[in-house]
Amino acid sequence: MALNTLAIFFLAAAAIGGLAWVFVYPILSGERQAERRRQSVAQADSGMRKAVAARAGQRVRREQIEETLKELETRSKKAKHPPLSVRLEQSGLGWSKRQFVIVSAGLAAAFFVLPLTVGADLLTAGLASLAAGFGLPRWLLSFLKKRRERKFIDDFPDSVDIIVRGIKAGLPLLDSLKIIVRDAPEPLRGEFRAIVETQAIGLTLGEACGKLYERIPLPEANFFGIVISIQQKAGGNLSEALGNLSKVLRDRKKMKAKIRAMSMEAKASAGIIGVLPIVVLLIVYVTSPDYISLLWQHPMGRLMIAGSALWMLVGVFTMRKMINFDF
């Protein structure tokens, strides 16, 4: 009986000691506080590592964006003074450089011979040849380029919306561009076909879209190339970025239309002022030819015509500068 009581007492003491070792000793010895401190330090270290990694990722992304913007800025500076071959491509004329030079030379020769056949002097024939051979073809290139850019900018926001809807529907960006190649009107179809074909021969999609500004030197095309290039290098929500771009493009289009409407009165006044001397000259010639013919028969009259024409050109270019809003 005594042995049983001693055994029970020993087991109870062992159990109480074990419980005290498990629950009381960590509190008294400070192990629990030490474990908590170790966990807090580990969590703080993990948080610092995550913060450092996040800052490093942001720094890398910022550097990639800055590098992309510098490349696009350099490309835009080069596009301000393009060579003749690039201007022919921008106008959509479809001529080679050789064909353009041949046509220019033909116009210069024709407008040199025609004044001589009607009795004009060599100076007049030379000026007419210079204007026809050098000025007229380049004016034609500028006119065709601006007309093509207007057509492009009219349909460009709708094309960006198509890309946004395609991306939100789960299509890759390249497939969304192919939809525009298939359904969009010219010149959008040709420009986006050039992007797809350029990407197919080895360039990245961001670089291919960046070259759009070289063929269509408009801020809107540059915006599109910047958005695609940054997204390809740094990542991000492409549909949201292109949606914001579409909104910006439509706002710019509305602002251009408003500026054009507000400046039409000034342009009409400038046109009337510029044409009025020529109209008066023709009316006086019809009513009194002997009175007005002294201007081109007498040397002093020809000098007066040259001076008047020079001042008229200065006035026309000044009015054009005043009413031509760069937006």
Beta strands, then each sheet from edge to edge (+ up, - down):
end
